[in-house]
């Protein structure tokens, strides 16, 4: 069953507006996987991984999810819904931010938002891990990859490709 384009547009508009920095995977999973049943947890993880590899915003996965929900029209509706309202809101916020840049409370507001952003990112990592790691070998590959990214200067693309190759060789 194909979802209605208007439903896709409105759903993705809401997701775009509640996604802090575009990374609100727990809510995206709740709505698209559990509530609407438009995609599977595996498609969610695959789409996010695809968005990481492709040039441009990493949330281009929204177009992929929209396509899964409603074909080409769904892809267009999802992209427009996810990015359109937030682009307009961002332009308005930037204008206000520039006007308020001399106010003393602005640095405090910026600092107050940092823990929120960190929490959203951690929740996203947990969603991706739940949809992607299904074995002890997969967990080990993920942990080693994280350690390499965190503690070395190895190019992230090499680590991703290496983990993918190792996973494919192990049949993960």
Secondary structure, 3 states (H helix, E strand, C coil): CCCCHHHHHHHHHHHHHHCHHHCCHHHHHHHHHHHCCCCCHHHHHHHHHHHHHCCCCHHHHHHHHHHHHHHHHHHHHHHHHHHHHHHHHHHHHHHHHHHCCCCCCHHHHHHHHHHHHHHHHHHHHHHHHHHHCCCHHHHHHHHHHHHHHHHCCCCHHHHHHHHHHHHHHCCC
